[in-house]
């Protein structure tokens, strides 16, 4: 990912590569600072008993490490010996690979969480236990690392004459596993949002004639607002990452030496990394409790001055 950009030009680094590396460093700075801010706000000022806030925290952590991955790519250009070590080569790609899977699993879980909260309110109250919340927090990381770690234990094509190239160093089985996991969970995420949409339409039809809302109806409205935020997050992830996911399918079918395909994949993975920049702005723009938490943080900073 990101190592296939090439261009003819003046001696030294090609101009296209310089531009690409510059964009990666911008993503690194914005993604890391933005998501670190989100992590601090959620941990310090938001209610972690609310599952939607736990999902935001998980996504922010994955986006933070994706930003780190974008930033470290430059070392593989200036310190080329890193490309000749299987450990650093795999790590180069697996940071962003594992974080992408963790993000998609989190997006899927938050979609299911909102579906149950809106479509099965009584059931949601019963199953929302502390134990389940802990499982929700760690499950994305377990799934992500269970796919990534085997590549460090031999599930790779590393050998004599193999370059540190994303399309060459991983097996077709790895490409199939990653791509199918992300694409299938993305599909089920949107299916859950479709069912939520149907339930919301029925809810609005029911409450439209009413002058006053019951407590359950008010809670339902709050869940609907939360579901809208999660839908925006799902759409942002899909727009940024799903186009790139066509390439693992191509690599799994043996299209690993096509130069144009490699260059296109480098730019599309960069677009995928932009998702880590976008998410903090979605929280700030659409998530009301996050905006309130930011105001609290500003007030605390003002009082300490």
N, C-alpha and C positions, 0 to 999 in steps of 0.2 A: 504494500500500500504506500504510494507516494514515492517509490524509488525508481519509477519507470519513466519519469519525465526526462526528455532529451531534446536537444536542439542543436542545429549547426550554428556556428557563429564565431566570435572572437575567442582567442585562447583563454583558458581559465574556465570559470563556470559559465555555462550558456545563459543567455539573458532570460529564457523561459524558466530555467531552473531557479534563477535568482528571484524572479517574480513569484514562483510557486512557494519557495522557502519563506519569502517575506509574508505571504498570505498565511502560511502555517504559523508563523510567530505571532501574527495578529490574533489568530484564533486561540493560540496558546494563552496570550495575555488576557483577552476578554473572557474566554471560557473559564479559566482558572479563577480570575478575580470575581467574576459574576457568580459562579457557583459556590465559591468559598463564602461569599456574602450570604447566599441563600442558606447554606449549611449553618452558619452562625445564627442567622435570624430564626430558623426553625428550631434549633436546639435551645436557644436562649429565650425566645419570646412566644413560641407557638405550642399548642397542646398536642403532645405526641400520642395521646389516647385517641385522637382522631386519625383514622387510617389514611385519609387523604393526605395529611401532613407527613405521615411516615413514607408514603409513596413519593412525595415531593423530595424528602430527604434522600431516599434511595437514588432517585433520578439525578439529583444534584451531585451526589457522590460519584456516580458513574460518569456524568458529564465533566466533572472536575478531572478525573483520571484520563478521559478522552482528550481534554485540553492538554494535559501533561504529555500524552502520546504525540500530539501534534507538535509540541515544542521540541521534543527530543529527536525528531527526524533529522534535524540539522546536523547533529553529531555524526550521523551515519554518512554524511557528505564530506565533512571535514576530517573525520577520523575513520578512514575507510577500513582500518583493521577490524573494526567492530563487525563488519559484514562477514568476516571469516570465522567468527565464533558462533556455533550453533545456538548457544544460550542467548547471546545478545540479538542475534538475527530473529529467533523465534519471539523474544520479548518485544522486539520492535513492532511486530505485527499483532501479537496477542494482547497487548494492552488495549488497543482500540477494538480488537475482535471480541474479547471477553466483555468489555464494557458495552458494546453494541448489543450483545445477547442479554446482558443484565438489564439494560434499558428496556429492551423489548419485552422481557418477562415481567418487568415492573409495570409497563404500560398495559400488558394483558391483565395482570392481577388487579390494577386499579380499575380497569373496565369491568371486570367481574365484580369487584367490590361495589361499584356504583350500580351495577345491574341488580345485585341482591338487595342493596339498600333502597332502591326505588321500586323494583318489581315484587319484592318479597320482604316487606318491612318487618313483619313479625318474626320471620325466620332470621333476619339480620340481627335483631336484638338478642336472639338466643345463641347464635354461633359466634358473635363478636366477643371472644374471650381474650384474656391476656396471652394465653398460650398460642392462639391463632395469630395474634398480632406479631408475636416473635417469629413464627413460621413465615409470615408474609415478608418480614424484614430480611430473613436470611435465605429464603428460597431462590430469589434471583441470582444471588452470588453462588449458591451451591450448583445450580444448573449451569451457570456461566463457567465456573472453574472446572466442572466435570467434563466440559467439552474442551477447554483449553489445556488443562494439565496433561492429558495423555500425549499431546504433541511434544512435550518436553521429555516424555518417557519412551519415545521411539516411534510414535504415530506421525512420522514425517518422512520426507524424501531426501533428507540431508545426506550428502555423500560426496565423493570425489567429483569435482567439476561442476557441482551445483552452485549457482549464484544465490546470494541472499535476495531472492525475488519472491514476492507473495504468491505468484502463480506457479512457481516451481517447487518451493520448499514444503508445501503441504500436500497431503494425499487427497485423492478424489473423495474418499469417505469423509474426511474432515469438511471439505467444501459442501458436500451433500447435507451433512448434519447441521452445519451452521446456517446454510441458506434455508433449508426446510424449517428449522426451528423458528427463525425470524419471520419467514413469510406466513407460515401456518398460524403462529400466535398473532401476527398482525391481522390476518383474516378474521380470526375469532374475536379479536378486540373490536373490530368494526361491526361484527355480527351482534355482539353484546350492546354496542351503542345503538344499533338499529332497534333492538328489543326495548331499550330504554326510551327511544323516540316514540315508539308505539304506546308505551305506558304513559308518557308525558302528555300525549294528545288526549288520551282517555281521562287523565287527571284534570286537564284544563277544561274539558267539556263538562266534567262533573262539578267543578267549583265555580264555573262562570256565573250561574244563577245565584250563588250564595252571597250574602252580604258580609258575613263574618266567617272566618276560617277557624277550624278546630286546631288544637295543638299539633295533632298528627299531620294536618294539612300544611301547617307552617314549617314543620320539620321536613315534609316532602319538598316544599319549595326550596329549602336550603340544600337538600340533596340534589335537586335539579340544577341549581347554580353550580354546585361542585362538579356535577357530571358534564356540564358545558365546558368547564375549564379542562377536565380530563380529555374531552373530545378534541379540543384544540391541541393538546399535547400529543394525542394520538395522530392527528393529521400532520402536525409538524414532523413527528418522527417518520411517518410514512413518506412524506414528500422528500425528506432529506436522505433517508437510508434505503428505501425499497428500490430505487433505480440502480443503486450500486449492487444490490443483492442479485441482480441478473448475472453478474460476472462470476461469482462462485459456481453458479450453475454451468456457465460456459467452461470454466476451468475444470469442473468435475467431469465434463464430457471431452476433455482432451485439448481444448483450445487454449494452450498455455504459451505458445510461441508467436502469437499474432501481435506485432508491435503496436498497431493502431488500437487494438483491444486493451493492451497494457496501459497506454497513455490515457485512453478514455477512462479506464478504471481509476487511475491516479487522481483525475479531476473529480470524478464522482465520489470517491471516498472523502475528498476534501469537502464536498457539498454535504456529505453525511456528517462530518465533524462540525459543520455549521449548526447542526441541531443543538449542540452543547452551548452555543452562543445564544440561540433563540429562546430556549426554555426559561431562563431567568426573567426575560422580558414578558413571557406569557404569565408567569406567576405575578409579576408586578402589575400587569395590566388588567388581568381578569380575576385574580384570586383576592377577594376582599379582605379576608383575615390576614393574608400576607401583607397587604398594604397597611393594615392597622398595626401589625407587628413591626413594620419598618418605621412607622411614626413613633412607636414606643422606643425603638432603638435610637432614633434621632433625639427624642426628649431626654433619654438617659445620657447621651453624649453631651447634650447642651447643659444638663445639670452638673455634669462632672467637670465642665470647663471653668 
